[in-house]
Amino acid sequence: FFSSRRRHTSSSLVSWARRCVQETGIVMVPQTGSHQHVTLPSQLPEHEYLKELEPLGWIHTQPKDLKIMSPIDATMHAKILADSQFWNVENSICITVSYPSGSCCITAFKLTPAGLEWGRNNNDSMNPDPAGYQAEFFSKVQIFLSDRFLGFFMVPESGVWNYNFMKTSFSQNIRYTLALANPLNISMNCIDQQSSSISEKLMRMRRMKHQIKKIYSLNLTQ
């Protein structure tokens, strides 16, 4: 989720923040993903640092610039808006960061009322080319890039946000709490996951060894 701007006194990121709207924070929630889609928890980010901020939307990377808002993104965006009373339909956007050969392309989209209705009712959410999807369902949003970022990151307290290498530990019902910190890069995230997995295995082995000793001791006593 790319986070938000502070609400203007005069008006108005799995994401919070004026018109022109300034991004203030980015929240890295637990997630898995592929080159086509990302899976996020049903729990949207919650923290005292986010209370005075307004959700702006969410951002994800992809290998190719599709030139359009993909139907998968449109469906996810519509369902996030439907599930949260705090996300403003008019202001919430989806940003894609694409990496075509030798370049980087950043594009922002918002749903039209027709796109919002279609996305809420689309049950074929993982299909990249579902029936009935139209260009009229979305519009591009102008964004401005700056070399200065006055804001913050938030990550799960465990530090782990990328569950691609431990998918059995992830579900959309996963619960998490947030902490103020810079996210680990993907490789360090993987090392953390592997270390955590190894530690859990060692603990299980020690518990099993202790239980075997206990059973053996009981047998000797008998």
N, C-alpha and C positions, 0 to 999 in steps of 0.2 A: 504494500500500500504506500502510495506516495502521499506524503502528508502535507499537511494543512497550513493554511494561512491563519493569521488572527482575524477575527471578525472586525470590520471597520465600525467605528462608532456611528457612522452615517449610513452604513448599509448592511455587501454580499452576496487519498494518499489514499488489506490484509492487505501515511495518508491523513491532514487537518489544517485549516487556515482561514479578500477585499477586491475590489474591482479597480484598477488592474490587480489581480490576485497574486500574492507572493507566496511561493512554497516555503514553509517554515520547518517542517520535519518529515522524515521518512521512517516508516516502521517496517522492519523486516519480520514478517510473521512466519511460523513454521509452514513449509510448503514442499511440494514435489512438482515436477514439470517435465515437459518434453519440448521438441521444436515447434509443436503446434498448440499446446495448451499448458496451463498451470492449475494445480489443485490447491486450494486454500482452505483453512479451517472455517467452519460455520461461525465460530466466535470471531467477531470483529474486534480490532484493537481497543483496549480500554486502559486508561491510566490517568492519574491526576494531572499530568503535564498536558494531556490532550483535551481537558475539559473546556478550556477557553478557546479552543481551536475548532475549525470547521473542516470536516472531511472533504478533500478535493477529488480523490479518485484512486486509481491504482496504475502501476507501471510494470511492464515486463519486457524482456528481451526476446528477440526472434532472429533466425539466421537471414531471412529474406525480407525485403520491403514489399509488402503485399499491395501497397497503394490504397487499400481500403481497410475498413474495420472488419476483421474477420467475423463470420457468424458465431464462432466459438467465443470470441471476446464479447460480442454483442449479447449473447445469451448470459454469460457470466455477469456482465455489467448490469443487465436488467434484473437479474436475480439478487445481486447485492443490494441494488436500490429498493427492491421489493421487500427485502428482509430487514432493512434498517430504517428507522424513523429519523435518523440524524443526517442521512445523505440527501443533499438537495439535488433533485432531478435535473434542474437547469444548469447547475454549476459543476456537477460531478463528471469527470472525464476519464478516459482510458488513454494512457500514453504507451506507445510501442517504441522500442529502441532496436533498430535493425542493423545488421552488419553485412551488407553486401560487400563483395570483394574490394578491399582497399579503402573502405569508407564506413561512415556511421550515419544513420538517418533516424531522426527523432520526429515522431508524428503524434498528434493528439486528436482524439475523436470524442464526440458526444452523441448520444442517441436522440433521435427525433421521437415524438409521441408514438408514431407508428412502429418505430423500431423497438421502443420500450415495451409496447404491447406484444409484438412478435416474440421478443426475447423471453418475456415472462411465460409465454405459452409454448415455447419450443422445447420439446422433450428429447429431440435428437441433438443433444448438446455437444457431443464429441465429433459430429460430422462436419468436415470442413466445407462441404457443399450441400447444405440441406435444401429441400424444396421450399420455394416461396421467399427466399432471402433476396432483398433488393437494395440497390444503392441509395434509395430514398430513406432507408432506415437509420442513417447516420450522417453526420456532417463533420468536417474538419474544424479544429479549433486552433486559433493562432497562439503561439507560445514564443516567449523571449528567453534567450539563454544568456547567462552572465558568468563571468569568470570568478565571481564572488558568491559564496553561499553562506548566509547568516542563518544557521539553523542547527538541527540536531538529528541524530539517528537514535532509534530505539530497537532493541532486539529482545528475543526471549531471554529470561534470566539464565537459562542453561547455556546460552551462547550459540546454540545450534538452531539454525533456521532452514538449512538445506537438508531435506530428508531423502534425497534421490538415492543415496547409498545405504539407506536403512529404512526402506519403504514399509517394512512390517511394523515399524514403530510409529508410523503415521496413520492417522485417520482424520476425517473431517470433523470428528467430535473431539479431537485433541484439545485439552485445556492448557493455557499458558499464561504466564504473567510477564510483563515487560520490564526492562531495565534500560537506563540511559547509557548507551555505549555504541561505539563504532562496530559495524558487522565484520566478522571474520571473512576473508576471501574464501572462495569455494574450496581451494586445496586445503587450507587450514581447517575449514569446517569438516572436511572429510577426515582429516587426521583426528580431530576431536571426536567425531562419531566412531571411528575405528578404535580409539583409545577407550572410549566409553563402553563400546561393545566388548573389547578384550577384558576390561575391568569387571564387567558384569559376568562374563564367562568364568573368570578366575574366582569370583565370589561364589558362583554356583558350584564350582568344583570343590571349593573349600567346605561349603555347606554339606555337599554330598559325602566328602571324606569324613567329616565330623559325624554324620549320621551312620556311616558304615562302621566307624569305630564304636559308636554307641551300641549298635546292634550286635557287634562282635563281643563287646563287653557283657551285654545282657546274656548272650548265649553261653559265654564262659561261666557266668554266675549260676545259670540254670544247670 
